[in-house]
Amino acid sequence: MNDKILNLLGLCRRAGRLTVGNDAVADDVLNGNAKLVLVSSDISLNTEKKLNKVCTFANTELLKLNRTRDELSDALGRFCAVVGVCDDGFAKKLVWLIQNETGGKCL
């Protein structure tokens, strides 16, 4: 399967520009490092609310993928449901891919 979003996230991780995990991503958002936050489609409601609150406060974009945490974890090589993109170029490309894909949506 050729999944451009997951492939780009894998490249972003290998480049060292991806933060993985709820608390680490929230810290990066509050510190101004994260340019974009992505969450899996099956993330818990409480986690989604917490991240939405943090992203709103810091004016950071939060997008919900139409990929499960298992699909995201397989692509990144470690268990995760939340990632933070810490690079403007990667963030802009991912936003474009997600918004132009059927099923992708902004929170």
C-alpha positions as CSV (number, residue, x, y, z in Angstrom):
1,M,0.0,0.0,0.0
2,N,1.3,3.4,-1.0
3,D,0.2,5.7,1.8
4,K,1.7,9.2,1.2
5,I,0.7,10.5,4.6
6,L,2.2,7.6,6.6
7,N,5.3,7.6,4.3
8,L,5.9,11.3,4.9
9,L,5.4,10.8,8.7
10,G,8.1,8.1,8.6
11,L,10.4,10.4,6.7
12,C,9.7,13.1,9.2
13,R,10.6,10.7,12.1
14,R,13.8,9.6,10.4
15,A,14.7,13.3,10.0
16,G,14.3,13.8,13.7
17,R,11.4,16.3,13.3
18,L,8.6,14.2,14.8
19,T,7.6,14.0,18.5
20,V,5.6,11.0,19.6
21,G,3.3,10.6,22.6
22,N,0.7,12.7,24.3
23,D,2.8,14.4,27.0
24,A,5.8,15.0,24.7
25,V,3.6,16.5,22.0
26,A,1.8,18.7,24.5
27,D,5.1,20.0,25.8
28,D,6.3,20.7,22.3
29,V,3.1,22.6,21.5
30,L,3.4,24.7,24.6
31,N,7.1,25.4,24.0
32,G,6.4,26.5,20.4
33,N,8.3,23.6,18.8
34,A,5.3,21.7,17.3
35,K,3.9,23.2,14.1
36,L,1.2,20.5,13.6
37,V,-0.4,17.9,15.8
38,L,-1.9,14.7,14.3
39,V,-4.0,12.2,16.2
40,S,-5.3,8.8,15.1
41,S,-8.9,8.2,14.3
42,D,-9.4,5.9,17.4
43,I,-7.8,8.2,20.0
44,S,-9.6,8.5,23.3
45,L,-12.0,11.3,23.8
46,N,-10.2,12.6,26.9
47,T,-6.9,12.7,25.1
48,E,-8.4,14.5,22.1
49,K,-10.0,17.1,24.4
50,K,-6.7,17.7,26.2
51,L,-4.7,18.1,23.0
52,N,-7.4,20.3,21.5
53,K,-7.3,22.6,24.5
54,V,-3.5,22.8,24.4
55,C,-3.4,23.4,20.7
56,T,-6.1,26.1,20.9
57,F,-4.2,27.9,23.6
58,A,-0.9,27.8,21.6
59,N,-2.6,28.4,18.2
60,T,-1.2,25.1,16.8
61,E,-3.2,23.2,14.2
62,L,-4.6,19.9,15.2
63,L,-5.8,17.4,12.6
64,K,-7.4,14.0,13.0
65,L,-6.1,11.3,10.6
66,N,-8.4,8.7,9.1
67,R,-5.8,6.1,10.2
68,T,-5.9,4.0,13.4
69,R,-3.3,4.0,16.1
70,D,-2.2,0.6,14.8
71,E,-1.6,1.9,11.3
72,L,0.2,4.9,12.6
73,S,2.3,2.7,14.9
74,D,3.3,0.4,12.1
75,A,4.4,3.3,9.9
76,L,6.5,4.8,12.7
77,G,7.9,1.7,14.3
78,R,6.6,2.4,17.7
79,F,3.2,2.5,19.5
80,C,1.6,5.9,19.2
81,A,-1.7,7.6,18.6
82,V,-0.4,11.2,18.8
83,V,2.4,12.9,16.9
84,G,3.8,16.4,16.7
85,V,5.5,17.7,13.6
86,C,8.3,20.1,14.4
87,D,9.1,21.3,10.9
88,D,7.2,23.9,8.8
89,G,7.8,22.1,5.5
90,F,6.7,18.7,6.7
91,A,3.7,20.3,8.5
92,K,2.5,22.2,5.4
93,K,2.8,19.1,3.1
94,L,1.0,16.9,5.6
95,V,-1.9,19.5,6.0
96,W,-2.2,19.6,2.3
97,L,-2.2,15.8,1.9
98,I,-4.7,15.3,4.8
99,Q,-7.1,18.0,3.6
100,N,-7.1,16.8,0.0
101,E,-7.7,13.2,1.0
102,T,-11.3,11.9,1.3
103,G,-12.0,11.3,5.0
104,G,-9.3,13.6,6.3
105,K,-10.7,16.4,8.5
106,C,-9.7,19.3,10.7
107,L,-10.8,19.4,14.3
